[in-house]
Amino acid sequence: MEKNAKIYVAGHNGMVGSAIVRLLKKEGYHHIITASSSELNLVNQAETKAFFDREKPDYAFIAAAKVGGIHANNVYRADFLYQNLMIECNAIHSAFETGVKKLLFLGSTCIYPKMAPQPLKEEYLLSGYLEETNEPYAIAKIAGIKLCESYRRQYGADFISAMPTNLYGPNDNYDLNNSHVLPALIRKFHEAKINRENEVVIWGTGSPMREFLHVDDLAAACIFLMENYSDIEFLNIGTGSDVTIKELALLIKDTVGFEGQLIFDSSKPDGTPRKVTDCTKIHNSGWKHQIHLSDGLKSVYQDFLKNYDRIKEKGR
């Protein structure tokens, strides 16, 4: 990408989009185009087309999506399917119509079948049934991958896709009712510490294994792919290694400085025993993550502390 290129980042207020914008600015890209949801409703086809016609970006990162936890995904199934389909259809088609040189669409590893072998290889897509609770979101993301594939096959458009693993970092969601395990544990341990509680209760046995990637590493991967990768196949973005939930909890406990006990409530569900991506393809292309989980947790906790009052108010 040329340093003076017009680069559109969809979803720039979210954890992923904001990380991409931060890194683009750091690397000297100075013509970054953004629009908040109040300024541009990507679900609206006419608004999206008018935006692309007016701005005519050279490159586009599509990190915008309607997202939520298990409860929201399961209850608001029509909203998650419709809105995510419309966001990606409108953005990808408008990018094609206005001559965007290259586009990167970001999905999620929830696209893989529930019972897919571990680690998750790209070729496992559409090889089995999806996890029921987030099936609408997954179907929308699969459609985005296939849109990029199809515009490339039919028109030769340089549209690529990537599937990040579980993410953490600045601008994460710390709402205890609707957040993922890592940010939820940071908040639980912090509040147990300041309230001088003796224990923290964690759902499940602690044995499931999960992979975690710092969002700044994802941003680096996205820019790397935009500059170095042009192929029809989507790529996993992750670390290729995982930890148990118990190991994660102990790392966060030490990072926060909580001195009480961990109680694992085995009456609560564990979820999938293991979920880790095979990152062979992106590693072979020349990219690898740089931020170790323990280091990433330290920086994220410092960011959490700076924003705790806002997080607490937002999470009520």
DRENDO-1510 file (C-alpha; in Angstrom, 1 decimal, always signed):
<recs>
REC; n; res; u; v; w
REC; 1; MET; +0.0; +0.0; +0.0 .
REC; 2; GLU; +1.3; +3.5; -0.9 .
REC; 3; LYS; +1.7; +5.8; +2.1 .
REC; 4; ASN; -0.7; +8.3; +0.6 .
REC; 5; ALA; -3.3; +5.8; -0.4 .
REC; 6; LYS; -6.9; +6.3; +0.7 .
REC; 7; ILE; -7.5; +3.4; +3.2 .
REC; 8; TYR; -11.0; +2.7; +4.6 .
REC; 9; VAL; -11.3; +0.9; +7.9 .
REC; 10; ALA; -14.8; -0.3; +8.5 .
REC; 11; GLY; -15.5; -0.8; +12.2 .
REC; 12; HIS; -12.8; +1.6; +13.4 .
REC; 13; ASN; -14.4; +2.1; +16.9 .
REC; 14; GLY; -14.2; -1.6; +17.7 .
REC; 15; MET; -11.3; -3.5; +19.1 .
REC; 16; VAL; -10.0; -4.8; +15.8 .
REC; 17; GLY; -10.7; -1.7; +13.7 .
REC; 18; SER; -9.1; +0.6; +16.2 .
REC; 19; ALA; -6.0; -1.6; +16.3 .
REC; 20; ILE; -5.7; -1.5; +12.5 .
REC; 21; VAL; -6.0; +2.3; +12.5 .
REC; 22; ARG; -3.4; +2.7; +15.3 .
REC; 23; LEU; -0.9; +0.6; +13.4 .
REC; 24; LEU; -1.6; +2.3; +10.0 .
REC; 25; LYS; -0.9; +5.7; +11.6 .
REC; 26; LYS; +2.2; +4.4; +13.3 .
REC; 27; GLU; +3.5; +3.1; +10.0 .
REC; 28; GLY; +3.0; +6.4; +8.3 .
REC; 29; TYR; -0.3; +6.0; +6.4 .
REC; 30; HIS; -1.9; +9.4; +6.7 .
REC; 31; HIS; -5.1; +9.1; +4.5 .
REC; 32; ILE; -7.3; +6.8; +6.6 .
REC; 33; ILE; -11.0; +7.0; +6.1 .
REC; 34; THR; -13.4; +6.1; +8.9 .
REC; 35; ALA; -17.1; +6.6; +9.6 .
REC; 36; SER; -18.9; +5.8; +12.8 .
REC; 37; SER; -22.2; +3.9; +12.7 .
REC; 38; SER; -24.1; +7.1; +13.3 .
REC; 39; GLU; -22.4; +8.6; +10.2 .
REC; 40; LEU; -22.7; +5.5; +8.0 .
REC; 41; ASN; -25.1; +2.6; +8.4 .
REC; 42; LEU; -23.4; -0.2; +6.5 .
REC; 43; VAL; -26.6; -2.2; +6.7 .
REC; 44; ASN; -28.2; +0.3; +4.4 .
REC; 45; GLN; -27.2; -0.3; +0.8 .
REC; 46; ALA; -27.9; +3.2; -0.5 .
REC; 47; GLU; -25.9; +4.8; +2.3 .
REC; 48; THR; -23.0; +2.4; +1.8 .
REC; 49; LYS; -22.9; +2.9; -2.0 .
REC; 50; ALA; -23.0; +6.7; -1.6 .
REC; 51; PHE; -20.1; +6.6; +0.9 .
REC; 52; PHE; -17.9; +4.5; -1.4 .
REC; 53; ASP; -18.9; +6.7; -4.4 .
REC; 54; ARG; -17.9; +9.8; -2.5 .
REC; 55; GLU; -14.7; +8.6; -0.8 .
REC; 56; LYS; -13.4; +6.1; -3.5 .
REC; 57; PRO; -10.9; +4.4; -1.2 .
REC; 58; ASP; -7.9; +2.6; -2.7 .
REC; 59; TYR; -7.9; -0.2; +0.0 .
REC; 60; ALA; -10.5; -1.4; +2.5 .
REC; 61; PHE; -10.3; -3.4; +5.7 .
REC; 62; ILE; -13.8; -4.8; +6.6 .
REC; 63; ALA; -13.7; -5.2; +10.4 .
REC; 64; ALA; -17.3; -4.0; +11.0 .
REC; 65; ALA; -19.8; -6.5; +12.3 .
REC; 66; LYS; -22.7; -7.0; +14.7 .
REC; 67; VAL; -21.1; -9.0; +17.6 .
REC; 68; GLY; -22.1; -10.4; +21.0 .
REC; 69; GLY; -21.8; -13.2; +23.4 .
REC; 70; ILE; -23.4; -16.6; +23.4 .
REC; 71; HIS; -26.7; -15.3; +24.8 .
REC; 72; ALA; -27.1; -12.5; +22.2 .
REC; 73; ASN; -26.1; -14.7; +19.3 .
REC; 74; ASN; -28.7; -17.3; +20.3 .
REC; 75; VAL; -31.6; -15.0; +21.1 .
REC; 76; TYR; -31.2; -12.4; +18.4 .
REC; 77; ARG; -30.5; -14.9; +15.6 .
REC; 78; ALA; -32.3; -13.0; +12.8 .
REC; 79; ASP; -30.5; -9.7; +13.7 .
REC; 80; PHE; -27.1; -11.4; +13.7 .
REC; 81; LEU; -27.7; -13.1; +10.3 .
REC; 82; TYR; -29.4; -10.2; +8.5 .
REC; 83; GLN; -27.2; -7.3; +9.7 .
REC; 84; ASN; -23.9; -9.1; +9.2 .
REC; 85; LEU; -25.0; -10.3; +5.8 .
REC; 86; MET; -26.0; -6.8; +4.8 .
REC; 87; ILE; -22.8; -5.2; +6.2 .
REC; 88; GLU; -20.5; -7.4; +4.2 .
REC; 89; CYS; -22.6; -7.6; +1.0 .
REC; 90; ASN; -22.9; -3.8; +0.9 .
REC; 91; ALA; -19.3; -3.1; +1.7 .
REC; 92; ILE; -17.8; -5.7; -0.6 .
REC; 93; HIS; -20.1; -4.9; -3.6 .
REC; 94; SER; -19.6; -1.2; -3.2 .
REC; 95; ALA; -15.8; -1.7; -3.0 .
REC; 96; PHE; -16.0; -3.7; -6.3 .
REC; 97; GLU; -18.2; -1.1; -8.0 .
REC; 98; THR; -15.9; +1.8; -7.1 .
REC; 99; GLY; -12.7; +0.1; -8.1 .
REC; 100; VAL; -11.1; -0.6; -4.7 .
REC; 101; LYS; -7.6; -2.0; -5.4 .
REC; 102; LYS; -7.7; -4.5; -2.6 .
REC; 103; LEU; -10.0; -5.5; +0.2 .
REC; 104; LEU; -9.5; -7.6; +3.3 .
REC; 105; PHE; -12.6; -9.2; +4.9 .
REC; 106; LEU; -12.2; -10.4; +8.5 .
REC; 107; GLY; -14.3; -13.3; +9.8 .
REC; 108; SER; -14.0; -15.5; +12.9 .
REC; 109; THR; -13.0; -19.1; +13.7 .
REC; 110; CYS; -16.7; -19.8; +14.6 .
REC; 111; ILE; -17.0; -20.6; +10.9 .
REC; 112; TYR; -15.6; -24.0; +11.5 .
REC; 113; PRO; -17.8; -27.1; +12.2 .
REC; 114; LYS; -18.5; -27.8; +15.9 .
REC; 115; MET; -16.8; -31.2; +15.7 .
REC; 116; ALA; -13.9; -30.2; +13.4 .
REC; 117; PRO; -10.6; -31.9; +14.2 .
REC; 118; GLN; -8.0; -29.9; +16.1 .
REC; 119; PRO; -6.1; -27.8; +15.2 .
REC; 120; LEU; -8.5; -26.1; +12.8 .
REC; 121; LYS; -7.2; -26.1; +9.2 .
REC; 122; GLU; -8.7; -23.8; +6.6 .
REC; 123; GLU; -9.9; -26.8; +4.5 .
REC; 124; TYR; -12.3; -27.9; +7.3 .
REC; 125; LEU; -14.7; -25.1; +6.3 .
REC; 126; LEU; -18.1; -26.5; +5.4 .
REC; 127; SER; -17.1; -30.1; +6.4 .
REC; 128; GLY; -19.7; -30.5; +9.1 .
REC; 129; TYR; -22.5; -28.9; +11.3 .
REC; 130; LEU; -21.9; -25.5; +12.9 .
REC; 131; GLU; -22.2; -24.8; +16.6 .
REC; 132; GLU; -26.0; -24.2; +17.1 .
REC; 133; THR; -25.8; -21.1; +19.3 .
REC; 134; ASN; -23.8; -18.9; +16.9 .
REC; 135; GLU; -24.9; -20.5; +13.7 .
REC; 136; PRO; -26.4; -17.3; +12.2 .
REC; 137; TYR; -23.2; -15.3; +12.8 .
REC; 138; ALA; -21.1; -18.1; +11.4 .
REC; 139; ILE; -23.2; -18.4; +8.3 .
REC; 140; ALA; -22.9; -14.7; +7.7 .
REC; 141; LYS; -19.1; -14.8; +8.0 .
REC; 142; ILE; -18.9; -17.8; +5.7 .
REC; 143; ALA; -21.0; -15.9; +3.1 .
REC; 144; GLY; -18.4; -13.0; +3.4 .
REC; 145; ILE; -15.6; -15.5; +2.6 .
REC; 146; LYS; -17.5; -16.8; -0.4 .
REC; 147; LEU; -18.3; -13.3; -1.6 .
REC; 148; CYS; -14.6; -12.4; -1.7 .
REC; 149; GLU; -13.9; -15.7; -3.4 .
REC; 150; SER; -16.6; -15.2; -6.0 .
REC; 151; TYR; -15.7; -11.6; -6.9 .
REC; 152; ARG; -12.1; -12.8; -7.4 .
REC; 153; ARG; -13.3; -15.8; -9.6 .
REC; 154; GLN; -15.8; -13.8; -11.7 .
REC; 155; TYR; -14.2; -10.4; -11.9 .
REC; 156; GLY; -10.6; -10.8; -10.8 .
REC; 157; ALA; -11.1; -8.6; -7.8 .
REC; 158; ASP; -8.2; -8.7; -5.3 .
REC; 159; PHE; -10.4; -9.4; -2.3 .
REC; 160; ILE; -9.0; -11.6; +0.4 .
REC; 161; SER; -10.2; -13.0; +3.7 .
REC; 162; ALA; -8.7; -13.9; +7.1 .
REC; 163; MET; -10.1; -15.7; +10.2 .
REC; 164; PRO; -8.7; -14.5; +13.5 .
REC; 165; THR; -8.7; -16.7; +16.6 .
REC; 166; ASN; -9.9; -15.4; +20.1 .
REC; 167; LEU; -8.7; -11.8; +20.5 .
REC; 168; TYR; -7.9; -9.6; +23.4 .
REC; 169; GLY; -6.5; -6.1; +23.8 .
REC; 170; PRO; -7.5; -2.4; +24.1 .
REC; 171; ASN; -11.2; -1.6; +23.5 .
REC; 172; ASP; -12.2; -5.1; +24.6 .
REC; 173; ASN; -15.7; -5.7; +26.1 .
REC; 174; TYR; -15.5; -6.2; +29.9 .
REC; 175; ASP; -19.2; -6.5; +30.5 .
REC; 176; LEU; -19.5; -9.5; +32.9 .
REC; 177; ASN; -22.8; -10.5; +31.3 .
REC; 178; ASN; -21.7; -10.4; +27.7 .
REC; 179; SER; -17.9; -10.7; +27.4 .
REC; 180; HIS; -15.5; -13.4; +26.5 .
REC; 181; VAL; -13.5; -15.4; +29.0 .
REC; 182; LEU; -10.3; -13.4; +29.1 .
REC; 183; PRO; -11.7; -9.9; +29.6 .
REC; 184; ALA; -14.3; -11.3; +32.0 .
REC; 185; LEU; -11.6; -12.9; +34.2 .
REC; 186; ILE; -9.5; -9.7; +34.2 .
REC; 187; ARG; -12.5; -7.8; +35.6 .
REC; 188; LYS; -13.5; -10.5; +38.0 .
REC; 189; PHE; -10.0; -10.8; +39.5 .
REC; 190; HIS; -9.6; -7.0; +39.7 .
REC; 191; GLU; -12.9; -6.5; +41.5 .
REC; 192; ALA; -12.2; -9.4; +43.8 .
REC; 193; LYS; -8.9; -7.8; +44.6 .
REC; 194; ILE; -10.2; -4.3; +45.3 .
REC; 195; ASN; -13.2; -5.7; +47.3 .
REC; 196; ARG; -10.8; -7.9; +49.3 .
REC; 197; GLU; -12.6; -11.1; +48.5 .
REC; 198; ASN; -11.1; -14.5; +49.4 .
REC; 199; GLU; -12.0; -16.3; +46.2 .
REC; 200; VAL; -13.0; -16.1; +42.5 .
REC; 201; VAL; -15.4; -18.6; +41.1 .
REC; 202; ILE; -14.8; -19.7; +37.5 .
REC; 203; TRP; -17.3; -21.6; +35.4 .
REC; 204; GLY; -16.4; -25.2; +34.5 .
REC; 205; THR; -13.5; -27.5; +35.4 .
REC; 206; GLY; -10.7; -25.2; +33.9 .
REC; 207; SER; -9.6; -28.0; +31.6 .
REC; 208; PRO; -10.8; -26.6; +28.2 .
REC; 209; MET; -8.0; -25.3; +26.0 .
REC; 210; ARG; -8.2; -21.9; +24.1 .
REC; 211; GLU; -5.9; -19.9; +21.9 .
REC; 212; PHE; -5.5; -16.1; +22.4 .
REC; 213; LEU; -4.1; -13.5; +20.1 .
REC; 214; HIS; -3.4; -9.9; +21.0 .
REC; 215; VAL; -5.3; -7.5; +18.7 .
REC; 216; ASP; -2.1; -5.6; +17.9 .
REC; 217; ASP; -0.7; -8.8; +16.4 .
REC; 218; LEU; -3.9; -9.2; +14.4 .
REC; 219; ALA; -3.5; -5.6; +13.1 .
REC; 220; ALA; +0.1; -6.4; +12.1 .
REC; 221; ALA; -1.1; -9.6; +10.3 .
REC; 222; CYS; -3.9; -7.7; +8.5 .
REC; 223; ILE; -1.4; -5.1; +7.1 .
REC; 224; PHE; +1.1; -7.8; +6.2 .
REC; 225; LEU; -1.6; -9.7; +4.3 .
REC; 226; MET; -2.8; -6.6; +2.5 .
REC; 227; GLU; +0.8; -6.0; +1.3 .
REC; 228; ASN; +2.0; -9.5; +0.7 .
REC; 229; TYR; -0.9; -11.9; +0.1 .
REC; 230; SER; -3.3; -12.3; -2.9 .
REC; 231; ASP; -5.0; -15.6; -3.2 .
REC; 232; ILE; -8.5; -17.1; -3.2 .
REC; 233; GLU; -7.9; -19.1; +0.0 .
REC; 234; PHE; -8.7; -17.5; +3.3 .
REC; 235; LEU; -6.1; -17.7; +6.1 .
REC; 236; ASN; -6.3; -18.4; +9.8 .
REC; 237; ILE; -4.6; -15.8; +12.0 .
REC; 238; GLY; -3.6; -17.0; +15.4 .
REC; 239; THR; -0.7; -18.2; +17.5 .
REC; 240; GLY; -1.1; -21.9; +16.8 .
REC; 241; SER; -0.8; -22.6; +20.6 .
REC; 242; ASP; -3.2; -22.7; +23.4 .
REC; 243; VAL; -3.6; -22.8; +27.2 .
REC; 244; THR; -6.1; -24.3; +29.6 .
REC; 245; ILE; -8.7; -22.0; +31.1 .
REC; 246; LYS; -7.0; -22.8; +34.5 .
REC; 247; GLU; -3.6; -21.8; +33.2 .
REC; 248; LEU; -5.2; -18.6; +31.8 .
REC; 249; ALA; -6.9; -17.9; +35.1 .
REC; 250; LEU; -3.6; -18.3; +37.0 .
REC; 251; LEU; -1.8; -16.0; +34.6 .
REC; 252; ILE; -4.5; -13.3; +35.1 .
REC; 253; LYS; -4.5; -13.9; +38.9 .
REC; 254; ASP; -0.7; -13.2; +39.0 .
REC; 255; THR; -1.0; -10.2; +36.6 .
REC; 256; VAL; -3.8; -8.5; +38.6 .
REC; 257; GLY; -2.2; -9.4; +42.0 .
REC; 258; PHE; -5.2; -11.2; +43.4 .
REC; 259; GLU; -4.1; -13.3; +46.4 .
REC; 260; GLY; -7.3; -15.4; +47.1 .
REC; 261; GLN; -8.3; -18.8; +45.8 .
REC; 262; LEU; -9.6; -20.0; +42.5 .
REC; 263; ILE; -12.8; -22.1; +42.7 .
REC; 264; PHE; -13.8; -24.0; +39.6 .
REC; 265; ASP; -17.6; -24.7; +39.5 .
REC; 266; SER; -17.8; -28.0; +37.6 .
REC; 267; SER; -21.6; -27.8; +37.7 .
REC; 268; LYS; -21.3; -25.2; +34.9 .
REC; 269; PRO; -20.6; -26.1; +31.3 .
REC; 270; ASP; -17.1; -26.3; +29.9 .
REC; 271; GLY; -17.9; -25.8; +26.3 .
REC; 272; THR; -15.8; -27.2; +23.5 .
REC; 273; PRO; -12.8; -29.1; +25.0 .
REC; 274; ARG; -10.3; -27.5; +22.6 .
REC; 275; LYS; -10.3; -24.8; +20.0 .
REC; 276; VAL; -7.0; -23.9; +18.3 .
REC; 277; THR; -6.1; -22.8; +14.8 .
REC; 278; ASP; -3.6; -24.3; +12.5 .
REC; 279; CYS; -1.5; -21.3; +11.4 .
REC; 280; THR; +0.9; -23.1; +9.0 .
REC; 281; LYS; -0.3; -21.2; +6.0 .
REC; 282; ILE; +0.2; -17.7; +7.4 .
REC; 283; HIS; +3.4; -18.7; +9.0 .
REC; 284; ASN; +4.7; -20.0; +5.7 .
REC; 285; SER; +3.7; -16.7; +4.1 .
REC; 286; GLY; +6.1; -14.9; +6.4 .
REC; 287; TRP; +4.0; -13.6; +9.4 .
REC; 288; LYS; +4.1; -14.7; +13.0 .
REC; 289; HIS; +2.7; -13.2; +16.2 .
REC; 290; GLN; +5.1; -11.2; +18.4 .
REC; 291; ILE; +3.3; -10.7; +21.7 .
REC; 292; HIS; +3.5; -13.5; +24.2 .
REC; 293; LEU; +0.3; -14.0; +26.3 .
REC; 294; SER; +1.9; -13.1; +29.6 .
REC; 295; ASP; +3.3; -9.8; +28.2 .
REC; 296; GLY; +0.0; -9.1; +26.5 .
REC; 297; LEU; -1.9; -9.6; +29.7 .
REC; 298; LYS; +0.3; -7.1; +31.5 .
REC; 299; SER; -0.3; -4.3; +28.9 .
REC; 300; VAL; -4.0; -5.1; +28.7 .
REC; 301; TYR; -4.4; -4.9; +32.5 .
REC; 302; GLN; -2.7; -1.5; +32.5 .
REC; 303; ASP; -5.1; -0.3; +29.8 .
REC; 304; PHE; -8.0; -1.8; +31.8 .
REC; 305; LEU; -6.9; +0.2; +34.9 .
REC; 306; LYS; -6.8; +3.5; +33.0 .
REC; 307; ASN; -10.3; +2.9; +31.7 .
REC; 308; TYR; -11.9; +1.2; +34.7 .
REC; 309; ASP; -14.3; +3.9; +35.7 .
REC; 310; ARG; -15.7; +4.0; +32.1 .
REC; 311; ILE; -15.8; +0.2; +31.9 .
REC; 312; LYS; -17.6; +0.0; +35.3 .
REC; 313; GLU; -20.2; +2.6; +34.3 .
REC; 314; LYS; -20.7; +1.0; +30.9 .
REC; 315; GLY; -21.0; -2.5; +32.3 .
REC; 316; ARG; -23.8; -1.8; +34.8 .
</recs>
